[in-house]
Amino acid sequence: MAAIPRTVPRTVPETMAGVHLTGQGGLDKLVYREDIPTPKPGPGEVLVQVAAAGVNNTDINTRIGWYSPDVKSGTTAEGGSEGLGDSEKDTGSWTGRLVFPRIQGADCVGRIAAVGPGVDPARIGERTVCEPYIVDPDDETGLESAGFLGSEYDGAFAQFMVLPARNAHRVSDDLDIPDPALATLPCSGGTAMNMLVMAGAKAGDLALVTGASGGVGTFLVQILKHIGAEVVAVASPSKFDAVKAVGADHLVDRTTPDLEAAVLEATGGRRVSLVADVVGGAQFPAMLALLRQGGRYVTAGAIAGPEVTLDLRTLYLKSLSFFGSTVYRRETFPKLMRFLEEGGIKPVVDSTAPLAEIRDAQTRFLAKTHVGSLVLIPPPVGAAD
Amino acid sequence: MAAIPRTVPRTVPETMAGVHLTGQGGLDKLVYREDIPTPKPGPGEVLVQVAAAGVNNTDINTRIGWYSPDVKSGTTAEGGSEGLGDSEKDTGSWTGRLVFPRIQGADCVGRIAAVGPGVDPARIGERTVCEPYIVDPDDETGLESAGFLGSEYDGAFAQFMVLPARNAHRVSDDLDIPDPALATLPCSGGTAMNMLVMAGAKAGDLALVTGASGGVGTFLVQILKHIGAEVVAVASPSKFDAVKAVGADHLVDRTTPDLEAAVLEATGGRRVSLVADVVGGAQFPAMLALLRQGGRYVTAGAIAGPEVTLDLRTLYLKSLSFFGSTVYRRETFPKLMRFLEEGGIKPVVDSTAPLAEIRDAQTRFLAKTHVGSLVLIPPPVGAAD
């Protein structure tokens, strides 16, 4: 088990190692430094010593400015041909404003190293998985106030990170899952769970999952199987074995020229009751065609392209519902942790890399040759005793 | 009060007047005849003597074959330039198959004139408003089995019509609303209610209603006001007074080149929590832009064009939900009748016309110069005693 030591440094160092995003653009905007001032927890906050931090599309999307409505292409290393500059520009994102330098990283697993005023000091030393959406507790749905670790707030690509104490969920030291595996949960696992909570996934659903070999996709397959649904997984044939291993019932080649026909062949002609999509793009109309009357479509990403053609007749003549998932509902993260403890979710880590090698890691991530998640490991804290 | 006599003919005539749709195509496919065999109620069915039958877009869409995915344009009298033939072709519709000749007409108000085996003969003489979706009672959601009056089943453009007894909802003879006004309820009122049921409309919603002067639109405005929502109505300025009269709080010109700016000006910069849309078309992206975080979009039609561009990022980054409404949920029609009895809905009739003048009536309907509904009145039954 690759856990960090069960103790945290008695004295938190004044500076830390971490990765600064210095502006929007290519990989060169990611700068590894060892002289970043260590943040201090304010009232109601904790300081977490990061043990492992997952790599996600969202970090890359934020870096390349993909959340700007001006960008029409899919996710690539350099943001396509949009010529995004390196000035401090507004992201056009859904909330708040991205300022530079920013420490990215939405997935944090670690140990509480210090607490701010109002937080029980007994929490120091606690093993924690961090919920990445930071919301005003007085905001009922959280939608208006939500900010995201690594976007509106500094995140986990560093030795230390500050966040509200309520976002740091306790994990038992006895839970026999290594920290890098847990570090795949907050963003990918949370997104998958939130998608399925929103779409009301249930036993008996026949569900189509796109991008099934990716971070969110492998959790979608596992959660759907855990609740008793039947899963048609769309993935690259080179990853069929891995997707089958996490539970998929049927496998469909993502490069098929006719997704509708391929899925119907796999299901024996049955249309699906649920589509859980993180791909979007040109196959979107086929996904809707595959839905039966009253079917639900839920999305949390569109790596194959965000602009799609929608025939409103398909939406209403089949009484469909669509759901867009970002900010987690209140029940999502606790449900995710419960499924984890029940053994219904087994996080899949493709590999780990030192935090300093973030550029190489993101390049491999975008090459889509991995199954499951890539996880970055910050260097040990020198001042640890 | 333009009610039919409180009695029904003791003997139902062997033949009746009605309008045959002889094939898909233009207005010439609607043929008024007086020699149509009167249908006979089967087990569990009733025969209704039609007092009034509303005109709807759906009748025209079915006639011109607009429900076929090959059609990309909006609703016009002759089906645009798609060159639809007059052969017995499949409609490509959401369920079943359209066969000719077909009697159209989804909105039926009348009186039960005869009952089939298994139906209490005491219902003969009962005043009734007919729910237009006919479903298998064993089909929980009704979505897989649903057929529609005037499409999969003969409808109300005739002196008599047969349908399942459970679809014939009783209306008190004492309810002081004339039959032509009630005849605007089943399709337009039911659709409006079902849209708002699906989208979870509630007190405090700030709702944008498109096509607010139309049949569905006027009911959307009324129902939203009845439940305590605030309404921004999009309509033609020539109809502002009428839309205001049914309760709209804010009015926006439907021809505005910038719907987003116009609505924000009307609301003092507030974005909406709900869009109830029957128009679709080029203004679809603006409608989504107007939704706040967590907003809901519900559609039941797309007279301005069904094919729209959707940016999936808008759907998921704002945590939106979309709902398509056709087949009514079980609670929809009873709720509609309750709102009617509470006085929360006051059906608006633009004018009535004899059934024989159906071509002129549909031409006027498509000219969009009316507010509220157009209603056709079949000739009196000659054999009445």
Interface residues (C-beta under 8 A of the other chain):
Chain A: Y67 P69 S93 W94 T95 T141 L143 E144 M198 G280 F284 R292 Q293 G294 T299 A300 G301 A302 P306 E307 V308 T309 L310 D311 L312 R313 T314 L315 Y316 L317 K318 S319 L320 S321 F322 F323 G324 S325 T326 V327
Chain B: Y67 P69 S93 W94 T95 T141 L143 E144 M198 G280 F284 R292 Q293 G294 T299 A300 G301 A302 P306 E307 V308 T309 L310 D311 L312 R313 T314 L315 Y316 L317 K318 S319 L320 S321 F322 F323 G324 S325 T326 V327
